Amino acid sequence: MDEFRSLWLVVNAASGSNDEGTTAQLRQSCADAGLRIERVISFPDDALPTCEDLLAANIGLVAIFTGDGTVNALVTGLYGWDGAILILPGGTKNLLYHRLHAERDVDDVLHAVAGDRVRRTRPAIIRCEGGDALAGLMAGPATAWNDVREALRRADIPAMASGTARAIGQSVAAPTIVCADPPLGRREGYPLIELTPQDTGFAIDAYYSDTVEDYLAQGIALLKQDFREGPSERLGTVSHLHLRSASGEPIGLLIDGEPADCEIEAGFALVPCEVDLLATEFDA
């Protein structure tokens, strides 16, 4: 597949798996697989490539080794492009990578690309007024814990301490989010709802905090980006969902880990991604 022999690589030094050593190792892995990296883009110092940039350079493949937020910005920014994007595991949980490549390691994936053992796919994603979620979306006041996580990433101890106190306070007094259409789960709602896109719909996991211990457990789970460790229940899998704030306050959103604005009501729908991604998982 000659169109995929040359590629541009996007990395982000602020992502959990990115540093000079891992980037150098990734470049070597590409070379070993027979793939030629024409350009390395280090976001945010370098701007993400546009459709026009790639067309002018005659590049048909972009590989990205970053966290979910940068992946989202690249993919949604390339909607309408006729090339393909290769997602690599440069973040913490790498949900989209595993959806496309199962448990294959990076070397196996790169050799599959070089050996024409990949397929173009446009996986189902979640769309709302605030944007498109490729890996997942979280809604509710408890998303305040994201500020604590970002302070932890920056090693900003004062901000982490003040943010933790604020997040606990917001969680304890959290106005809840209700699944209004279809009506699912508790009538009084939940402080945090997570949506995860799948091929046949998006899974709804609702997180609750009935005690102080629950609030702390939920906060710790959010800080670790291992949301499913918190107290929760699976409400089902749907192709559309309408959420409503029980308090009349705006709903907090995290789309692929990045905050987004939202009103007191929000609709979510399963739609296909609008640019091709490469997959090695043929049974997905």
C-alpha positions as CSV (number, residue, x, y, z in Angstrom):
1,M,0.0,0.0,0.0
2,D,2.3,2.7,-1.3
3,E,0.0,5.5,-0.1
4,F,0.8,4.6,3.4
5,R,4.6,4.2,3.0
6,S,5.2,7.8,3.9
7,L,3.5,9.6,6.8
8,W,3.5,12.5,9.1
9,L,3.8,11.8,12.8
10,V,2.1,13.9,15.5
11,V,3.3,13.8,19.1
12,N,2.6,15.8,22.2
13,A,5.2,16.2,24.9
14,A,2.5,16.9,27.5
15,S,0.8,13.5,26.9
16,G,1.4,10.8,29.4
17,S,3.3,8.5,27.1
18,N,5.3,11.1,25.2
19,D,8.9,12.1,25.8
20,E,12.1,12.2,23.7
21,G,12.9,8.6,24.3
22,T,9.5,7.2,23.3
23,T,9.3,9.4,20.3
24,A,12.8,8.2,19.2
25,Q,11.7,4.6,19.8
26,L,8.6,5.1,17.8
27,R,10.6,6.6,14.9
28,Q,12.8,3.5,14.9
29,S,9.8,1.2,15.0
30,C,8.4,2.9,11.9
31,A,11.8,2.5,10.1
32,D,12.0,-1.1,11.1
33,A,8.5,-1.7,9.6
34,G,9.5,0.0,6.4
35,L,7.5,3.2,7.0
36,R,9.1,6.6,6.3
37,I,8.3,9.5,8.5
38,E,8.5,12.7,6.4
39,R,7.7,15.1,9.2
40,V,7.3,15.1,13.0
41,I,4.8,17.6,14.4
42,S,5.2,18.3,18.1
43,F,2.0,19.7,19.3
44,P,1.3,22.3,20.7
45,D,4.6,24.0,19.6
46,D,3.7,23.0,16.1
47,A,0.2,23.5,14.6
48,L,-1.8,20.4,13.8
49,P,-1.8,19.6,10.1
50,T,-4.7,20.7,8.0
51,C,-6.3,19.1,4.9
52,E,-4.6,21.7,2.8
53,D,-1.2,21.0,4.4
54,L,-1.4,17.3,3.7
55,L,-2.7,17.8,0.1
56,A,0.2,20.1,-0.7
57,A,2.7,17.7,0.7
58,N,1.1,14.7,-1.0
59,I,0.8,12.8,2.3
60,G,-1.9,10.2,2.6
61,L,-1.3,9.0,6.2
62,V,-1.0,10.8,9.5
63,A,0.0,8.8,12.6
64,I,-0.7,10.3,16.0
65,F,0.9,9.4,19.3
66,T,-0.8,11.6,21.9
67,G,-3.6,11.7,24.4
68,D,-7.3,11.7,23.7
69,G,-7.7,15.5,23.5
70,T,-5.1,16.0,20.8
71,V,-6.4,13.0,18.9
72,N,-9.8,14.6,18.9
73,A,-8.5,17.9,17.7
74,L,-6.6,16.3,14.8
75,V,-9.3,13.9,13.7
76,T,-12.1,16.4,13.8
77,G,-9.9,19.0,12.2
78,L,-9.3,16.6,9.2
79,Y,-13.0,15.9,8.6
80,G,-13.5,15.7,4.8
81,W,-9.9,14.7,4.0
82,D,-9.5,11.6,1.8
83,G,-6.4,10.3,3.5
84,A,-6.3,8.1,6.7
85,I,-5.3,8.5,10.3
86,L,-3.4,5.9,12.3
87,I,-4.1,6.2,16.1
88,L,-1.2,5.1,18.3
89,P,-1.3,4.6,22.1
90,G,0.2,7.9,23.3
91,G,-2.3,8.6,26.2
92,T,-3.3,7.0,29.4
93,K,-6.2,4.7,28.6
94,N,-6.0,4.7,24.8
95,L,-9.6,3.5,24.4
96,L,-9.8,4.4,20.7
97,Y,-6.5,2.7,19.9
98,H,-7.8,-0.6,21.5
99,R,-11.1,-0.3,19.7
100,L,-9.2,-0.1,16.4
101,H,-6.3,-2.5,17.2
102,A,-7.5,-4.7,20.1
103,E,-4.5,-5.7,22.2
104,R,-1.9,-5.5,19.4
105,D,1.3,-3.7,20.3
106,V,2.6,-0.8,18.3
107,D,5.2,-2.8,16.4
108,D,2.5,-5.3,15.2
109,V,0.3,-2.4,14.1
110,L,3.1,-0.6,12.2
111,H,4.0,-3.8,10.4
112,A,0.4,-4.4,9.6
113,V,0.2,-1.0,8.0
114,A,3.4,-1.6,6.0
115,G,2.1,-5.1,4.9
116,D,-1.3,-3.9,3.8
117,R,-3.1,-5.8,6.6
118,V,-5.3,-2.8,7.6
119,R,-8.7,-1.5,6.7
120,R,-10.1,2.0,6.5
121,T,-13.0,2.5,8.9
122,R,-15.2,5.3,10.1
123,P,-16.1,4.1,13.6
124,A,-19.2,5.3,15.4
125,I,-18.6,8.3,17.6
126,I,-20.8,10.5,19.9
127,R,-22.0,13.9,18.7
128,C,-23.4,16.7,20.8
129,E,-23.6,20.5,20.6
130,G,-20.3,20.7,22.4
131,G,-18.4,18.6,19.8
132,D,-17.7,15.0,18.8
133,A,-16.4,12.4,21.3
134,L,-14.2,9.7,19.8
135,A,-13.1,7.9,22.9
136,G,-15.7,9.0,25.4
137,L,-17.7,11.7,27.1
138,M,-18.5,12.6,30.7
139,A,-21.3,14.8,31.8
140,G,-22.2,16.2,35.2
141,P,-20.9,18.5,38.0
142,A,-18.3,15.9,39.1
143,T,-16.3,16.7,36.0
144,A,-14.7,19.4,38.3
145,W,-12.3,16.7,39.2
146,N,-10.7,17.2,35.8
147,D,-9.2,20.5,37.1
148,V,-7.5,18.5,39.9
149,R,-6.2,16.0,37.4
150,E,-4.7,18.7,35.2
151,A,-3.0,20.4,38.3
152,L,-1.6,17.0,39.2
153,R,-0.2,16.6,35.7
154,R,1.5,20.0,36.0
155,A,2.7,19.1,39.6
156,D,0.9,22.3,40.7
157,I,0.5,21.4,44.4
158,P,-1.4,24.6,45.5
159,A,-3.8,24.3,42.6
160,M,-4.3,20.6,43.3
161,A,-5.1,21.2,46.9
162,S,-7.6,24.0,46.2
163,G,-9.1,22.1,43.3
164,T,-9.6,19.0,45.4
165,A,-11.4,20.9,48.1
166,R,-13.6,22.6,45.4
167,A,-14.3,19.3,43.6
168,I,-15.3,17.5,46.8
169,G,-17.6,20.4,47.6
170,Q,-19.2,20.4,44.2
171,S,-19.6,16.6,44.3
172,V,-21.1,16.5,47.7
173,A,-23.6,19.2,46.8
174,A,-23.9,18.1,43.2
175,P,-27.0,18.9,41.3
176,T,-27.7,15.7,39.4
177,I,-28.0,14.9,35.7
178,V,-31.1,12.9,34.6
179,C,-31.4,10.6,31.7
180,A,-34.6,12.1,30.3
181,D,-35.0,10.3,26.9
182,P,-34.9,7.4,27.0
183,P,-35.7,7.5,30.8
184,L,-33.0,5.4,32.4
185,G,-31.7,4.8,35.9
186,R,-32.5,6.8,39.0
187,R,-35.3,9.4,38.8
188,E,-33.2,11.8,40.9
189,G,-30.3,11.4,38.5
190,Y,-26.5,11.1,39.0
191,P,-23.6,13.5,39.6
192,L,-21.6,11.9,36.7
193,I,-22.6,10.0,33.6
194,E,-20.1,8.5,31.1
195,L,-20.8,7.7,27.5
196,T,-18.5,5.4,25.6
197,P,-19.0,4.9,21.8
198,Q,-19.3,1.4,20.4
199,D,-20.3,0.2,16.9
200,T,-23.9,-0.5,17.8
201,G,-24.5,2.4,20.2
202,F,-22.9,4.2,23.1
203,A,-22.7,2.6,26.6
204,I,-24.1,4.6,29.5
205,D,-22.4,4.3,32.9
206,A,-23.8,6.3,35.7
207,Y,-21.6,7.1,38.7
208,Y,-23.2,7.9,42.1
209,S,-21.9,9.0,45.5
210,D,-24.2,8.2,48.4
211,T,-21.6,8.7,51.2
212,V,-18.6,10.8,51.8
213,E,-16.5,7.7,51.2
214,D,-18.2,7.3,47.8
215,Y,-17.3,10.9,46.9
216,L,-13.7,10.4,47.8
217,A,-13.5,7.1,45.9
218,Q,-15.1,8.7,42.8
219,G,-12.6,11.6,43.0
220,I,-9.6,9.2,43.2
221,A,-10.9,7.2,40.3
222,L,-11.2,10.3,38.2
223,L,-7.7,11.5,39.1
224,K,-6.4,8.1,38.0
225,Q,-8.5,8.3,34.8
226,D,-9.8,4.9,35.7
227,F,-13.4,6.0,36.0
228,R,-14.9,2.6,36.3
229,E,-13.2,2.1,39.7
230,G,-15.8,4.5,41.1
231,P,-19.2,3.4,42.4
232,S,-21.3,3.0,39.2
233,E,-24.0,1.1,37.3
234,R,-24.4,0.4,33.6
235,L,-27.7,1.8,32.4
236,G,-27.6,0.4,28.9
237,T,-26.5,1.0,25.3
238,V,-28.4,3.4,23.1
239,S,-28.0,5.3,19.8
240,H,-29.4,8.6,21.2
241,L,-29.7,10.2,24.7
242,H,-31.2,13.4,26.1
243,L,-29.7,14.6,29.4
244,R,-31.3,17.2,31.7
245,S,-29.9,19.1,34.6
246,A,-32.1,18.5,37.7
247,S,-31.1,21.9,39.2
248,G,-31.4,24.1,36.1
249,E,-27.6,24.7,36.1
250,P,-25.5,24.1,33.0
251,I,-24.2,20.5,32.6
252,G,-20.5,20.2,32.8
253,L,-18.9,18.2,29.9
254,L,-15.6,16.5,29.2
255,I,-15.3,15.5,25.6
256,D,-12.3,13.1,25.2
257,G,-10.9,14.7,28.4
258,E,-11.3,18.3,27.4
259,P,-14.0,20.6,29.0
260,A,-16.8,21.9,26.8
261,D,-19.7,24.3,27.3
262,C,-23.2,22.9,27.6
263,E,-26.7,24.2,28.5
264,I,-29.1,22.7,31.1
265,E,-30.2,20.1,28.5
266,A,-28.1,18.2,26.0
267,G,-28.7,15.7,23.2
268,F,-26.2,13.0,22.2
269,A,-26.3,10.9,19.0
270,L,-24.3,8.1,17.5
271,V,-22.8,9.1,14.2
272,P,-20.0,7.9,11.9
273,C,-16.6,9.6,12.1
274,E,-16.1,11.9,9.1
275,V,-12.6,10.8,8.2
276,D,-11.0,7.4,7.7
277,L,-9.1,5.8,10.5
278,L,-6.9,2.7,10.1
279,A,-7.9,-0.5,11.9
280,T,-6.2,-3.9,12.3
281,E,-9.1,-5.3,14.3
282,F,-11.3,-6.7,11.5
283,D,-13.9,-8.1,13.8
284,A,-14.7,-4.8,15.4
